[in-house]
Amino acid sequence: MGGGYLGLMLMRFFWSQQATSSVNSTDMVGQVALVKTAIPEAGVGQVSVVVKNQRFYPVARSTSGEGIEEGAAVRIVEYYGDSVTVERLQK
């Protein structure tokens, strides 16, 4: 009986230590990301961004429709589901 209680308390402890993996637009918008796969003109690419100590690789398109090369720094301006809209940071 005591072993079951101890096991339950141990499980509760581990559950309480887990970080949440849910990210919303408030967390994502405004973050600086790096273009991982070039964004072609009027097309989509991919960026790499760290939010809540987790790295995400959302599909990305530019706000202006311009192409953005791989490795460029961008700011996320919109987030919806698994994709983002980004703007190039000034050099």
PyMOL Python script that loads the backbone (N, CA, C, O; Angstrom):
from pymol import cmd

cmd.read_pdbstr("""\
ATOM      1  N   MET A   1       0.827  -1.190   0.000  1.00  0.00           N
ATOM      2  CA  MET A   1       0.000   0.000   0.000  1.00  0.00           C
ATOM      3  C   MET A   1       0.876   1.261   0.000  1.00  0.00           C
ATOM      4  O   MET A   1       0.622   2.193  -0.763  1.00  0.00           O
ATOM      5  N   GLY A   2       1.889   1.289   0.841  1.00  0.00           N
ATOM      6  CA  GLY A   2       2.785   2.446   0.907  1.00  0.00           C
ATOM      7  C   GLY A   2       3.564   2.628  -0.386  1.00  0.00           C
ATOM      8  O   GLY A   2       3.867   3.758  -0.768  1.00  0.00           O
ATOM      9  N   GLY A   3       3.897   1.515  -1.075  1.00  0.00           N
ATOM     10  CA  GLY A   3       4.631   1.583  -2.337  1.00  0.00           C
ATOM     11  C   GLY A   3       3.810   2.246  -3.427  1.00  0.00           C
ATOM     12  O   GLY A   3       4.343   2.993  -4.248  1.00  0.00           O
ATOM     13  N   GLY A   4       2.514   1.975  -3.435  1.00  0.00           N
ATOM     14  CA  GLY A   4       1.625   2.590  -4.429  1.00  0.00           C
ATOM     15  C   GLY A   4       1.529   4.095  -4.231  1.00  0.00           C
ATOM     16  O   GLY A   4       1.542   4.859  -5.196  1.00  0.00           O
ATOM     17  N   TYR A   5       1.435   4.509  -2.993  1.00  0.00           N
ATOM     18  CA  TYR A   5       1.360   5.934  -2.682  1.00  0.00           C
ATOM     19  C   TYR A   5       2.664   6.622  -3.077  1.00  0.00           C
ATOM     20  O   TYR A   5       2.650   7.707  -3.659  1.00  0.00           O
ATOM     21  N   LEU A   6       3.781   5.989  -2.760  1.00  0.00           N
ATOM     22  CA  LEU A   6       5.083   6.551  -3.108  1.00  0.00           C
ATOM     23  C   LEU A   6       5.214   6.675  -4.630  1.00  0.00           C
ATOM     24  O   LEU A   6       5.719   7.677  -5.137  1.00  0.00           O
ATOM     25  N   GLY A   7       4.757   5.651  -5.351  1.00  0.00           N
ATOM     26  CA  GLY A   7       4.796   5.684  -6.814  1.00  0.00           C
ATOM     27  C   GLY A   7       3.945   6.817  -7.372  1.00  0.00           C
ATOM     28  O   GLY A   7       4.364   7.508  -8.300  1.00  0.00           O
ATOM     29  N   LEU A   8       2.754   7.014  -6.813  1.00  0.00           N
ATOM     30  CA  LEU A   8       1.873   8.090  -7.246  1.00  0.00           C
ATOM     31  C   LEU A   8       2.523   9.450  -7.003  1.00  0.00           C
ATOM     32  O   LEU A   8       2.461  10.328  -7.864  1.00  0.00           O
ATOM     33  N   MET A   9       3.135   9.626  -5.859  1.00  0.00           N
ATOM     34  CA  MET A   9       3.786  10.902  -5.542  1.00  0.00           C
ATOM     35  C   MET A   9       4.962  11.152  -6.487  1.00  0.00           C
ATOM     36  O   MET A   9       5.202  12.287  -6.901  1.00  0.00           O
ATOM     37  N   LEU A  10       5.684  10.097  -6.822  1.00  0.00           N
ATOM     38  CA  LEU A  10       6.810  10.225  -7.741  1.00  0.00           C
ATOM     39  C   LEU A  10       6.318  10.614  -9.137  1.00  0.00           C
ATOM     40  O   LEU A  10       6.923  11.462  -9.792  1.00  0.00           O
ATOM     41  N   MET A  11       5.228  10.001  -9.593  1.00  0.00           N
ATOM     42  CA  MET A  11       4.660  10.340 -10.898  1.00  0.00           C
ATOM     43  C   MET A  11       4.169  11.792 -10.924  1.00  0.00           C
ATOM     44  O   MET A  11       4.376  12.493 -11.915  1.00  0.00           O
ATOM     45  N   ARG A  12       3.534  12.242  -9.868  1.00  0.00           N
ATOM     46  CA  ARG A  12       3.070  13.632  -9.797  1.00  0.00           C
ATOM     47  C   ARG A  12       4.243  14.604  -9.876  1.00  0.00           C
ATOM     48  O   ARG A  12       4.164  15.647 -10.525  1.00  0.00           O
ATOM     49  N   PHE A  13       5.329  14.239  -9.202  1.00  0.00           N
ATOM     50  CA  PHE A  13       6.528  15.088  -9.228  1.00  0.00           C
ATOM     51  C   PHE A  13       7.030  15.239 -10.659  1.00  0.00           C
ATOM     52  O   PHE A  13       7.291  16.354 -11.111  1.00  0.00           O
ATOM     53  N   PHE A  14       7.167  14.118 -11.379  1.00  0.00           N
ATOM     54  CA  PHE A  14       7.671  14.171 -12.752  1.00  0.00           C
ATOM     55  C   PHE A  14       6.720  14.927 -13.667  1.00  0.00           C
ATOM     56  O   PHE A  14       7.175  15.678 -14.530  1.00  0.00           O
ATOM     57  N   TRP A  15       5.411  14.750 -13.504  1.00  0.00           N
ATOM     58  CA  TRP A  15       4.446  15.496 -14.310  1.00  0.00           C
ATOM     59  C   TRP A  15       4.577  16.990 -14.084  1.00  0.00           C
ATOM     60  O   TRP A  15       4.471  17.779 -15.024  1.00  0.00           O
ATOM     61  N   SER A  16       4.805  17.375 -12.846  1.00  0.00           N
ATOM     62  CA  SER A  16       4.912  18.810 -12.541  1.00  0.00           C
ATOM     63  C   SER A  16       6.191  19.414 -13.100  1.00  0.00           C
ATOM     64  O   SER A  16       6.263  20.633 -13.263  1.00  0.00           O
ATOM     65  N   GLN A  17       7.201  18.606 -13.399  1.00  0.00           N
ATOM     66  CA  GLN A  17       8.474  19.095 -13.918  1.00  0.00           C
ATOM     67  C   GLN A  17       8.482  19.228 -15.433  1.00  0.00           C
ATOM     68  O   GLN A  17       9.407  19.816 -15.993  1.00  0.00           O
ATOM     69  N   GLN A  18       7.476  18.696 -16.100  1.00  0.00           N
ATOM     70  CA  GLN A  18       7.441  18.746 -17.558  1.00  0.00           C
ATOM     71  C   GLN A  18       7.148  20.153 -18.041  1.00  0.00           C
ATOM     72  O   GLN A  18       6.296  20.854 -17.494  1.00  0.00           O
ATOM     73  N   ALA A  19       7.872  20.553 -19.080  1.00  0.00           N
ATOM     74  CA  ALA A  19       7.623  21.854 -19.697  1.00  0.00           C
ATOM     75  C   ALA A  19       6.485  21.713 -20.692  1.00  0.00           C
ATOM     76  O   ALA A  19       6.277  20.654 -21.284  1.00  0.00           O
ATOM     77  N   THR A  20       5.768  22.787 -20.858  1.00  0.00           N
ATOM     78  CA  THR A  20       4.693  22.749 -21.840  1.00  0.00           C
ATOM     79  C   THR A  20       5.267  22.938 -23.236  1.00  0.00           C
ATOM     80  O   THR A  20       6.145  23.778 -23.436  1.00  0.00           O
ATOM     81  N   SER A  21       4.792  22.180 -24.186  1.00  0.00           N
ATOM     82  CA  SER A  21       5.295  22.302 -25.547  1.00  0.00           C
ATOM     83  C   SER A  21       4.368  23.137 -26.411  1.00  0.00           C
ATOM     84  O   SER A  21       4.638  23.344 -27.594  1.00  0.00           O
ATOM     85  N   SER A  22       3.278  23.617 -25.829  1.00  0.00           N
ATOM     86  CA  SER A  22       2.354  24.418 -26.628  1.00  0.00           C
ATOM     87  C   SER A  22       2.899  25.835 -26.778  1.00  0.00           C
ATOM     88  O   SER A  22       3.331  26.460 -25.809  1.00  0.00           O
ATOM     89  N   VAL A  23       2.869  26.314 -27.989  1.00  0.00           N
ATOM     90  CA  VAL A  23       3.352  27.651 -28.297  1.00  0.00           C
ATOM     91  C   VAL A  23       2.217  28.383 -28.997  1.00  0.00           C
ATOM     92  O   VAL A  23       1.596  27.848 -29.915  1.00  0.00           O
ATOM     93  N   ASN A  24       1.950  29.604 -28.561  1.00  0.00           N
ATOM     94  CA  ASN A  24       0.892  30.375 -29.210  1.00  0.00           C
ATOM     95  C   ASN A  24       1.492  31.574 -29.935  1.00  0.00           C
ATOM     96  O   ASN A  24       2.704  31.787 -29.894  1.00  0.00           O
ATOM     97  N   SER A  25       0.659  32.339 -30.585  1.00  0.00           N
ATOM     98  CA  SER A  25       1.155  33.457 -31.386  1.00  0.00           C
ATOM     99  C   SER A  25       1.873  34.499 -30.537  1.00  0.00           C
ATOM    100  O   SER A  25       2.813  35.136 -31.013  1.00  0.00           O
ATOM    101  N   THR A  26       1.453  34.682 -29.306  1.00  0.00           N
ATOM    102  CA  THR A  26       2.123  35.640 -28.413  1.00  0.00           C
ATOM    103  C   THR A  26       3.566  35.232 -28.166  1.00  0.00           C
ATOM    104  O   THR A  26       4.448  36.086 -28.067  1.00  0.00           O
ATOM    105  N   ASP A  27       3.810  33.924 -28.065  1.00  0.00           N
ATOM    106  CA  ASP A  27       5.171  33.428 -27.838  1.00  0.00           C
ATOM    107  C   ASP A  27       6.027  33.564 -29.097  1.00  0.00           C
ATOM    108  O   ASP A  27       7.215  33.875 -29.005  1.00  0.00           O
ATOM    109  N   MET A  28       5.444  33.337 -30.256  1.00  0.00           N
ATOM    110  CA  MET A  28       6.196  33.253 -31.510  1.00  0.00           C
ATOM    111  C   MET A  28       6.416  34.612 -32.175  1.00  0.00           C
ATOM    112  O   MET A  28       7.514  34.890 -32.656  1.00  0.00           O
ATOM    113  N   VAL A  29       5.385  35.460 -32.206  1.00  0.00           N
ATOM    114  CA  VAL A  29       5.488  36.751 -32.900  1.00  0.00           C
ATOM    115  C   VAL A  29       6.521  37.639 -32.206  1.00  0.00           C
ATOM    116  O   VAL A  29       6.520  37.785 -30.984  1.00  0.00           O
ATOM    117  N   GLY A  30       7.395  38.222 -33.015  1.00  0.00           N
ATOM    118  CA  GLY A  30       8.451  39.090 -32.499  1.00  0.00           C
ATOM    119  C   GLY A  30       9.786  38.385 -32.307  1.00  0.00           C
ATOM    120  O   GLY A  30      10.809  39.038 -32.106  1.00  0.00           O
ATOM    121  N   GLN A  31       9.785  37.061 -32.367  1.00  0.00           N
ATOM    122  CA  GLN A  31      11.027  36.308 -32.196  1.00  0.00           C
ATOM    123  C   GLN A  31      11.907  36.452 -33.437  1.00  0.00           C
ATOM    124  O   GLN A  31      11.416  36.561 -34.561  1.00  0.00           O
ATOM    125  N   VAL A  32      13.214  36.449 -33.205  1.00  0.00           N
ATOM    126  CA  VAL A  32      14.178  36.457 -34.304  1.00  0.00           C
ATOM    127  C   VAL A  32      14.450  35.007 -34.683  1.00  0.00           C
ATOM    128  O   VAL A  32      14.645  34.153 -33.818  1.00  0.00           O
ATOM    129  N   ALA A  33      14.461  34.743 -35.977  1.00  0.00           N
ATOM    130  CA  ALA A  33      14.699  33.395 -36.493  1.00  0.00           C
ATOM    131  C   ALA A  33      15.752  33.467 -37.586  1.00  0.00           C
ATOM    132  O   ALA A  33      16.061  34.542 -38.098  1.00  0.00           O
ATOM    133  N   LEU A  34      16.293  32.319 -37.934  1.00  0.00           N
ATOM    134  CA  LEU A  34      17.230  32.220 -39.050  1.00  0.00           C
ATOM    135  C   LEU A  34      16.591  31.405 -40.164  1.00  0.00           C
ATOM    136  O   LEU A  34      15.949  30.385 -39.914  1.00  0.00           O
ATOM    137  N   VAL A  35      16.773  31.866 -41.392  1.00  0.00           N
ATOM    138  CA  VAL A  35      16.236  31.131 -42.531  1.00  0.00           C
ATOM    139  C   VAL A  35      17.057  29.860 -42.711  1.00  0.00           C
ATOM    140  O   VAL A  35      18.263  29.918 -42.948  1.00  0.00           O
ATOM    141  N   LYS A  36      16.408  28.738 -42.599  1.00  0.00           N
ATOM    142  CA  LYS A  36      17.054  27.426 -42.716  1.00  0.00           C
ATOM    143  C   LYS A  36      17.020  26.942 -44.162  1.00  0.00           C
ATOM    144  O   LYS A  36      18.009  26.403 -44.659  1.00  0.00           O
ATOM    145  N   THR A  37      15.896  27.131 -44.834  1.00  0.00           N
ATOM    146  CA  THR A  37      15.737  26.818 -46.255  1.00  0.00           C
ATOM    147  C   THR A  37      15.287  28.110 -46.921  1.00  0.00           C
ATOM    148  O   THR A  37      14.275  28.696 -46.537  1.00  0.00           O
ATOM    149  N   ALA A  38      16.044  28.551 -47.923  1.00  0.00           N
ATOM    150  CA  ALA A  38      15.768  29.835 -48.571  1.00  0.00           C
ATOM    151  C   ALA A  38      14.289  29.991 -48.919  1.00  0.00           C
ATOM    152  O   ALA A  38      13.618  29.042 -49.322  1.00  0.00           O
ATOM    153  N   ILE A  39      13.808  31.218 -48.751  1.00  0.00           N
ATOM    154  CA  ILE A  39      12.425  31.546 -49.091  1.00  0.00           C
ATOM    155  C   ILE A  39      12.453  32.179 -50.481  1.00  0.00           C
ATOM    156  O   ILE A  39      12.948  33.296 -50.637  1.00  0.00           O
ATOM    157  N   PRO A  40      11.929  31.485 -51.491  1.00  0.00           N
ATOM    158  CA  PRO A  40      11.938  32.064 -52.840  1.00  0.00           C
ATOM    159  C   PRO A  40      10.903  33.185 -52.964  1.00  0.00           C
ATOM    160  O   PRO A  40       9.980  33.294 -52.156  1.00  0.00           O
ATOM    161  N   GLU A  41      11.079  34.006 -53.984  1.00  0.00           N
ATOM    162  CA  GLU A  41      10.123  35.090 -54.235  1.00  0.00           C
ATOM    163  C   GLU A  41       8.725  34.507 -54.376  1.00  0.00           C
ATOM    164  O   GLU A  41       8.505  33.595 -55.174  1.00  0.00           O
ATOM    165  N   ALA A  42       7.776  35.036 -53.598  1.00  0.00           N
ATOM    166  CA  ALA A  42       6.370  34.598 -53.590  1.00  0.00           C
ATOM    167  C   ALA A  42       6.219  33.117 -53.252  1.00  0.00           C
ATOM    168  O   ALA A  42       5.223  32.495 -53.622  1.00  0.00           O
ATOM    169  N   GLY A  43       7.205  32.549 -52.549  1.00  0.00           N
ATOM    170  CA  GLY A  43       7.139  31.132 -52.189  1.00  0.00           C
ATOM    171  C   GLY A  43       7.337  30.909 -50.705  1.00  0.00           C
ATOM    172  O   GLY A  43       7.279  31.844 -49.907  1.00  0.00           O
ATOM    173  N   VAL A  44       7.569  29.663 -50.347  1.00  0.00           N
ATOM    174  CA  VAL A  44       7.780  29.309 -48.945  1.00  0.00           C
ATOM    175  C   VAL A  44       9.122  28.631 -48.754  1.00  0.00           C
ATOM    176  O   VAL A  44       9.630  27.946 -49.641  1.00  0.00           O
ATOM    177  N   GLY A  45       9.680  28.839 -47.572  1.00  0.00           N
ATOM    178  CA  GLY A  45      10.919  28.203 -47.149  1.00  0.00           C
ATOM    179  C   GLY A  45      10.725  27.708 -45.725  1.00  0.00           C
ATOM    180  O   GLY A  45       9.621  27.327 -45.335  1.00  0.00           O
ATOM    181  N   GLN A  46      11.797  27.715 -44.957  1.00  0.00           N
ATOM    182  CA  GLN A  46      11.717  27.245 -43.578  1.00  0.00           C
ATOM    183  C   GLN A  46      12.670  28.058 -42.723  1.00  0.00           C
ATOM    184  O   GLN A  46      13.759  28.429 -43.161  1.00  0.00           O
ATOM    185  N   VAL A  47      12.240  28.332 -41.481  1.00  0.00           N
ATOM    186  CA  VAL A  47      13.092  29.047 -40.535  1.00  0.00           C
ATOM    187  C   VAL A  47      13.318  28.190 -39.296  1.00  0.00           C
ATOM    188  O   VAL A  47      12.604  27.221 -39.040  1.00  0.00           O
ATOM    189  N   SER A  48      14.322  28.576 -38.548  1.00  0.00           N
ATOM    190  CA  SER A  48      14.644  27.929 -37.280  1.00  0.00           C
ATOM    191  C   SER A  48      14.517  28.981 -36.189  1.00  0.00           C
ATOM    192  O   SER A  48      15.119  30.051 -36.281  1.00  0.00           O
ATOM    193  N   VAL A  49      13.733  28.681 -35.154  1.00  0.00           N
ATOM    194  CA  VAL A  49      13.513  29.633 -34.062  1.00  0.00           C
ATOM    195  C   VAL A  49      13.422  28.877 -32.739  1.00  0.00           C
ATOM    196  O   VAL A  49      12.905  27.761 -32.681  1.00  0.00           O
ATOM    197  N   VAL A  50      13.932  29.502 -31.679  1.00  0.00           N
ATOM    198  CA  VAL A  50      13.852  28.905 -30.339  1.00  0.00           C
ATOM    199  C   VAL A  50      12.821  29.675 -29.527  1.00  0.00           C
ATOM    200  O   VAL A  50      12.927  30.889 -29.352  1.00  0.00           O
ATOM    201  N   VAL A  51      11.818  28.947 -29.033  1.00  0.00           N
ATOM    202  CA  VAL A  51      10.764  29.521 -28.204  1.00  0.00           C
ATOM    203  C   VAL A  51      10.565  28.600 -27.015  1.00  0.00           C
ATOM    204  O   VAL A  51      10.437  27.387 -27.182  1.00  0.00           O
ATOM    205  N   LYS A  52      10.537  29.163 -25.823  1.00  0.00           N
ATOM    206  CA  LYS A  52      10.369  28.378 -24.595  1.00  0.00           C
ATOM    207  C   LYS A  52      11.394  27.247 -24.519  1.00  0.00           C
ATOM    208  O   LYS A  52      11.069  26.112 -24.168  1.00  0.00           O
ATOM    209  N   ASN A  53      12.637  27.584 -24.856  1.00  0.00           N
ATOM    210  CA  ASN A  53      13.754  26.631 -24.816  1.00  0.00           C
ATOM    211  C   ASN A  53      13.567  25.430 -25.724  1.00  0.00           C
ATOM    212  O   ASN A  53      14.173  24.384 -25.491  1.00  0.00           O
ATOM    213  N   GLN A  54      12.746  25.557 -26.749  1.00  0.00           N
ATOM    214  CA  GLN A  54      12.541  24.494 -27.728  1.00  0.00           C
ATOM    215  C   GLN A  54      12.757  25.068 -29.120  1.00  0.00           C
ATOM    216  O   GLN A  54      12.335  26.187 -29.412  1.00  0.00           O
ATOM    217  N   ARG A  55      13.415  24.297 -29.976  1.00  0.00           N
ATOM    218  CA  ARG A  55      13.652  24.742 -31.346  1.00  0.00           C
ATOM    219  C   ARG A  55      12.514  24.271 -32.243  1.00  0.00           C
ATOM    220  O   ARG A  55      12.098  23.113 -32.197  1.00  0.00           O
ATOM    221  N   PHE A  56      12.021  25.202 -33.063  1.00  0.00           N
ATOM    222  CA  PHE A  56      10.955  24.919 -34.006  1.00  0.00           C
ATOM    223  C   PHE A  56      11.448  25.239 -35.415  1.00  0.00           C
ATOM    224  O   PHE A  56      12.305  26.102 -35.607  1.00  0.00           O
ATOM    225  N   TYR A  57      10.896  24.532 -36.391  1.00  0.00           N
ATOM    226  CA  TYR A  57      11.236  24.728 -37.798  1.00  0.00           C
ATOM    227  C   TYR A  57       9.968  24.941 -38.626  1.00  0.00           C
ATOM    228  O   TYR A  57       9.603  24.087 -39.435  1.00  0.00           O
ATOM    229  N   PRO A  58       9.296  26.077 -38.428  1.00  0.00           N
ATOM    230  CA  PRO A  58       8.058  26.296 -39.171  1.00  0.00           C
ATOM    231  C   PRO A  58       8.312  26.669 -40.638  1.00  0.00           C
ATOM    232  O   PRO A  58       9.366  27.199 -40.990  1.00  0.00           O
ATOM    233  N   VAL A  59       7.328  26.381 -41.470  1.00  0.00           N
ATOM    234  CA  VAL A  59       7.315  26.835 -42.853  1.00  0.00           C
ATOM    235  C   VAL A  59       7.174  28.351 -42.806  1.00  0.00           C
ATOM    236  O   VAL A  59       6.455  28.888 -41.963  1.00  0.00           O
ATOM    237  N   ALA A  60       7.868  29.047 -43.725  1.00  0.00           N
ATOM    238  CA  ALA A  60       7.859  30.515 -43.661  1.00  0.00           C
ATOM    239  C   ALA A  60       7.712  31.134 -45.045  1.00  0.00           C
ATOM    240  O   ALA A  60       8.166  30.584 -46.048  1.00  0.00           O
ATOM    241  N   ARG A  61       7.066  32.291 -45.066  1.00  0.00           N
ATOM    242  CA  ARG A  61       6.996  33.122 -46.265  1.00  0.00           C
ATOM    243  C   ARG A  61       7.269  34.561 -45.827  1.00  0.00           C
ATOM    244  O   ARG A  61       7.062  34.907 -44.664  1.00  0.00           O
ATOM    245  N   SER A  62       7.728  35.388 -46.747  1.00  0.00           N
ATOM    246  CA  SER A  62       8.039  36.770 -46.378  1.00  0.00           C
ATOM    247  C   SER A  62       6.796  37.647 -46.506  1.00  0.00           C
ATOM    248  O   SER A  62       5.920  37.385 -47.331  1.00  0.00           O
ATOM    249  N   THR A  63       6.733  38.679 -45.689  1.00  0.00           N
ATOM    250  CA  THR A  63       5.580  39.583 -45.709  1.00  0.00           C
ATOM    251  C   THR A  63       5.484  40.330 -47.037  1.00  0.00           C
ATOM    252  O   THR A  63       4.387  40.608 -47.521  1.00  0.00           O
ATOM    253  N   SER A  64       6.625  40.650 -47.617  1.00  0.00           N
ATOM    254  CA  SER A  64       6.640  41.435 -48.854  1.00  0.00           C
ATOM    255  C   SER A  64       6.596  40.576 -50.113  1.00  0.00           C
ATOM    256  O   SER A  64       6.409  41.094 -51.214  1.00  0.00           O
ATOM    257  N   GLY A  65       6.768  39.271 -49.954  1.00  0.00           N
ATOM    258  CA  GLY A  65       6.826  38.389 -51.109  1.00  0.00           C
ATOM    259  C   GLY A  65       8.215  38.278 -51.713  1.00  0.00           C
ATOM    260  O   GLY A  65       8.423  37.530 -52.669  1.00  0.00           O
ATOM    261  N   GLU A  66       9.183  39.034 -51.147  1.00  0.00           N
ATOM    262  CA  GLU A  66      10.558  38.975 -51.653  1.00  0.00           C
ATOM    263  C   GLU A  66      11.223  37.654 -51.261  1.00  0.00           C
ATOM    264  O   GLU A  66      10.817  37.008 -50.296  1.00  0.00           O
ATOM    265  N   GLY A  67      12.222  37.272 -52.001  1.00  0.00           N
ATOM    266  CA  GLY A  67      13.010  36.108 -51.643  1.00  0.00           C
ATOM    267  C   GLY A  67      13.977  36.450 -50.523  1.00  0.00           C
ATOM    268  O   GLY A  67      14.491  37.567 -50.466  1.00  0.00           O
ATOM    269  N   ILE A  68      14.226  35.507 -49.640  1.00  0.00           N
ATOM    270  CA  ILE A  68      15.184  35.702 -48.542  1.00  0.00           C
ATOM    271  C   ILE A  68      16.123  34.496 -48.527  1.00  0.00           C
ATOM    272  O   ILE A  68      15.681  33.348 -48.483  1.00  0.00           O
ATOM    273  N   GLU A  69      17.424  34.778 -48.565  1.00  0.00           N
ATOM    274  CA  GLU A  69      18.418  33.727 -48.669  1.00  0.00           C
ATOM    275  C   GLU A  69      18.608  32.946 -47.360  1.00  0.00           C
ATOM    276  O   GLU A  69      18.312  33.430 -46.267  1.00  0.00           O
ATOM    277  N   GLU A  70      19.108  31.736 -47.522  1.00  0.00           N
ATOM    278  CA  GLU A  70      19.420  30.878 -46.377  1.00  0.00           C
ATOM    279  C   GLU A  70      20.434  31.586 -45.472  1.00  0.00           C
ATOM    280  O   GLU A  70      21.383  32.203 -45.957  1.00  0.00           O
ATOM    281  N   GLY A  71      20.228  31.494 -44.170  1.00  0.00           N
ATOM    282  CA  GLY A  71      21.134  32.093 -43.193  1.00  0.00           C
ATOM    283  C   GLY A  71      20.770  33.503 -42.779  1.00  0.00           C
ATOM    284  O   GLY A  71      21.346  34.029 -41.826  1.00  0.00           O
ATOM    285  N   ALA A  72      19.827  34.132 -43.467  1.00  0.00           N
ATOM    286  CA  ALA A  72      19.427  35.505 -43.138  1.00  0.00           C
ATOM    287  C   ALA A  72      18.634  35.531 -41.839  1.00  0.00           C
ATOM    288  O   ALA A  72      17.892  34.599 -41.530  1.00  0.00           O
ATOM    289  N   ALA A  73      18.804  36.618 -41.081  1.00  0.00           N
ATOM    290  CA  ALA A  73      18.042  36.817 -39.853  1.00  0.00           C
ATOM    291  C   ALA A  73      16.715  37.485 -40.199  1.00  0.00           C
ATOM    292  O   ALA A  73      16.673  38.446 -40.967  1.00  0.00           O
ATOM    293  N   VAL A  74      15.645  36.969 -39.631  1.00  0.00           N
ATOM    294  CA  VAL A  74      14.301  37.497 -39.869  1.00  0.00           C
ATOM    295  C   VAL A  74      13.552  37.611 -38.546  1.00  0.00           C
ATOM    296  O   VAL A  74      13.917  36.985 -37.550  1.00  0.00           O
ATOM    297  N   ARG A  75      12.500  38.420 -38.558  1.00  0.00           N
ATOM    298  CA  ARG A  75      11.615  38.548 -37.396  1.00  0.00           C
ATOM    299  C   ARG A  75      10.257  37.977 -37.778  1.00  0.00           C
ATOM    300  O   ARG A  75       9.741  38.241 -38.864  1.00  0.00           O
ATOM    301  N   ILE A  76       9.687  37.193 -36.873  1.00  0.00           N
ATOM    302  CA  ILE A  76       8.370  36.602 -37.118  1.00  0.00           C
ATOM    303  C   ILE A  76       7.300  37.651 -36.836  1.00  0.00           C
ATOM    304  O   ILE A  76       7.258  38.229 -35.750  1.00  0.00           O
ATOM    305  N   VAL A  77       6.433  37.895 -37.826  1.00  0.00           N
ATOM    306  CA  VAL A  77       5.378  38.899 -37.670  1.00  0.00           C
ATOM    307  C   VAL A  77       3.988  38.272 -37.558  1.00  0.00           C
ATOM    308  O   VAL A  77       3.074  38.900 -37.023  1.00  0.00           O
ATOM    309  N   GLU A  78       3.816  37.057 -38.051  1.00  0.00           N
ATOM    310  CA  GLU A  78       2.546  36.333 -37.902  1.00  0.00           C
ATOM    311  C   GLU A  78       2.849  34.861 -37.686  1.00  0.00           C
ATOM    312  O   GLU A  78       3.831  34.331 -38.205  1.00  0.00           O
ATOM    313  N   TYR A  79       1.996  34.214 -36.915  1.00  0.00           N
ATOM    314  CA  TYR A  79       2.135  32.781 -36.653  1.00  0.00           C
ATOM    315  C   TYR A  79       0.758  32.150 -36.730  1.00  0.00           C
ATOM    316  O   TYR A  79      -0.184  32.620 -36.092  1.00  0.00           O
ATOM    317  N   TYR A  80       0.641  31.085 -37.508  1.00  0.00           N
ATOM    318  CA  TYR A  80      -0.626  30.375 -37.606  1.00  0.00           C
ATOM    319  C   TYR A  80      -0.318  28.902 -37.824  1.00  0.00           C
ATOM    320  O   TYR A  80       0.199  28.497 -38.866  1.00  0.00           O
ATOM    321  N   GLY A  81      -0.650  28.121 -36.819  1.00  0.00           N
ATOM    322  CA  GLY A  81      -0.421  26.676 -36.894  1.00  0.00           C
ATOM    323  C   GLY A  81       1.041  26.324 -36.982  1.00  0.00           C
ATOM    324  O   GLY A  81       1.797  26.555 -36.038  1.00  0.00           O
ATOM    325  N   ASP A  82       1.449  25.766 -38.108  1.00  0.00           N
ATOM    326  CA  ASP A  82       2.847  25.363 -38.266  1.00  0.00           C
ATOM    327  C   ASP A  82       3.581  26.224 -39.292  1.00  0.00           C
ATOM    328  O   ASP A  82       4.604  25.805 -39.833  1.00  0.00           O
ATOM    329  N   SER A  83       3.061  27.430 -39.565  1.00  0.00           N
ATOM    330  CA  SER A  83       3.737  28.317 -40.502  1.00  0.00           C
ATOM    331  C   SER A  83       3.777  29.749 -39.966  1.00  0.00           C
ATOM    332  O   SER A  83       2.983  30.140 -39.111  1.00  0.00           O
ATOM    333  N   VAL A  84       4.732  30.514 -40.499  1.00  0.00           N
ATOM    334  CA  VAL A  84       4.936  31.888 -40.042  1.00  0.00           C
ATOM    335  C   VAL A  84       5.124  32.804 -41.244  1.00  0.00           C
ATOM    336  O   VAL A  84       5.461  32.357 -42.340  1.00  0.00           O
ATOM    337  N   THR A  85       4.902  34.085 -41.015  1.00  0.00           N
ATOM    338  CA  THR A  85       5.238  35.126 -41.973  1.00  0.00           C
ATOM    339  C   THR A  85       6.357  35.931 -41.334  1.00  0.00           C
ATOM    340  O   THR A  85       6.287  36.282 -40.157  1.00  0.00           O
ATOM    341  N   VAL A  86       7.391  36.222 -42.119  1.00  0.00           N
ATOM    342  CA  VAL A  86       8.580  36.871 -41.564  1.00  0.00           C
ATOM    343  C   VAL A  86       8.952  38.109 -42.358  1.00  0.00           C
ATOM    344  O   VAL A  86       8.546  38.274 -43.509  1.00  0.00           O
ATOM    345  N   GLU A  87       9.740  38.985 -41.717  1.00  0.00           N
ATOM    346  CA  GLU A  87      10.313  40.123 -42.393  1.00  0.00           C
ATOM    347  C   GLU A  87      11.819  40.107 -42.154  1.00  0.00           C
ATOM    348  O   GLU A  87      12.283  39.763 -41.067  1.00  0.00           O
ATOM    349  N   ARG A  88      12.561  40.475 -43.161  1.00  0.00           N
ATOM    350  CA  ARG A  88      14.028  40.497 -43.063  1.00  0.00           C
ATOM    351  C   ARG A  88      14.466  41.557 -42.057  1.00  0.00           C
ATOM    352  O   ARG A  88      13.932  42.666 -42.045  1.00  0.00           O
ATOM    353  N   LEU A  89      15.423  41.219 -41.229  1.00  0.00           N
ATOM    354  CA  LEU A  89      16.009  42.219 -40.329  1.00  0.00           C
ATOM    355  C   LEU A  89      17.011  43.042 -41.113  1.00  0.00           C
ATOM    356  O   LEU A  89      17.687  42.527 -42.004  1.00  0.00           O
ATOM    357  N   GLN A  90      17.103  44.298 -40.788  1.00  0.00           N
ATOM    358  CA  GLN A  90      18.055  45.183 -41.483  1.00  0.00           C
ATOM    359  C   GLN A  90      19.481  44.738 -41.192  1.00  0.00           C
ATOM    360  O   GLN A  90      19.807  44.336 -40.075  1.00  0.00           O
ATOM    361  N   LYS A  91      20.317  44.817 -42.206  1.00  0.00           N
ATOM    362  CA  LYS A  91      21.727  44.403 -42.063  1.00  0.00           C
ATOM    363  C   LYS A  91      22.517  45.429 -41.328  1.00  0.00           C
ATOM    364  O   LYS A  91      23.717  45.250 -41.117  1.00  0.00           O
TER     365      LYS A  91
END
""", "prot")
cmd.dss("prot")
cmd.show_as("cartoon", "prot")
cmd.util.cbc("prot")
cmd.orient("prot")
